[in-house]
Amino acid sequence: MNTTPTSDMHHTGTTGESAGAPTPDATPEVAARSAAEASPASVVSASSAKPAGRLTAWMGGVIGLCLLLLMIQSGLGANNLFAFATAVAPMIVAAAFWVIERGLPRVGSLGEITASAAFAALAVVSRIVKLPIPDVELTSFIVILAGLSLGAESGFLIGSLTALISNIWLGQGAWTPWQMLAWGLMGAAAGWIRHTSWSRNRVVMALWGIASAFVYGWILDIWTWLAYTRIYTVLAFFGTLGASAPFDAINAASTAVLLLIATPWAVDLIQRTLHRGALNTATSTASSTSSNAGTHGVATH
């Protein structure tokens, strides 16, 4: 004889419903959609729950290598330093790809993969197809938007692949890994702040775009100083920075204006689209599983 009070049974059912648990008679489609809606973040991106410790540690390694480069530059000849500068960026980019690949889930979100490919393609096209306004590009804005929408790992991959693929048309060279590193760091840095209040503030993001554009230019200026200037003095280094300042300023201004217009609604739109796609995928998978199970049961019977 069941002695459980009716009030307790009602309380238990209410708790289960508030937690988003499906009822026993719910169809697999409803169960999948309920579970997805209860935890949208886990459906949109499986990699967003991963700790940022790997990339943070790698970032420390990047800074350490840069400091090492500056410390030993006075003791190396011009040819040796050029060779070292040519090799250091590919090593850092390769290490970052290895760290990201080791941390990515084996089965990722189809929507996230599609969005990453779309962002990379859009960034490549924006760099190859020049706008009517001289020296104005949308590439940095797209890379930052990708990091804000998809996270640090995807942001680094999209930024790096943008430089690698676009240089197939614009020209490959020893500078390509430095461009990959600079844009990769831009996308990763945007991913690091995606869950902070900064990403919701238009003015802050505009300032972030200015800072990111100048840091991108300074990283490439380091390569220019080491590879072409061949005058390894502080004065020559700051002279290189000054020579590229007008171009960096144009890139910074265009990136800031676009971020001022597009944040945060563009990021919200992308994430809602990914979430909706994840819900549809979960529902389709559950429906297919239910159909297969029903067919198997009928055949067995």
C-alpha angles and dihedrals in degrees: 000000000000110000098176109128117245091234091057091050091051091048091051092050092050092051092051092051093048090053091055096247114154119243118251093252095047117123119245090251092056091044093052093047092047092051092047093049091048091059110021094162093062091049098046096052129007091189096054091078093058115106117255091226094104095056091039090055090045090051088055088053091052091053090046092053092048091051090047089052092052092046097052098037092092091056098050129078121242095259094046092048091049090052091048092049090049092053102040099068095050089049092053094045092047091050091050092050090050093050092048093045092051091052101044118101116252091234111041133182112283090214092053092049091049092047091050091051091047093049092049093048092048092049092049092050092046089055097045098043106063121216121233089251109081118247093001115129134171095209099099092047092051093048092050091047090051092053092048091050103039107022139252098299095050090041092057093046093048093047093048095045091048091063094041097049098039091052089063084077100027097044134278122235146136087294093064096083089050090053089047090051094047097048092039091056089047092056094042093050090052089052092053092060098039093105096044129092089251092074090058095052115085096201093049091049091049089054089045089055091052092050093045093051093050093046089051090053093046092053090054089045089059088057092047091049093049098040106035112015095054089187103113102198132116090244092054091048094053089044088058090050091050093050092057096040096098092053092045090050092053091049091047093049095049092046092049093050093050093048090048089056101038105041131125100354096058092053091047091050092051093047092048089051091051091047092050091049091049091052092051091048092050091048093048092049092050091047092050092048091049092049093049091048092049092048091049091049093051092047092050092047 
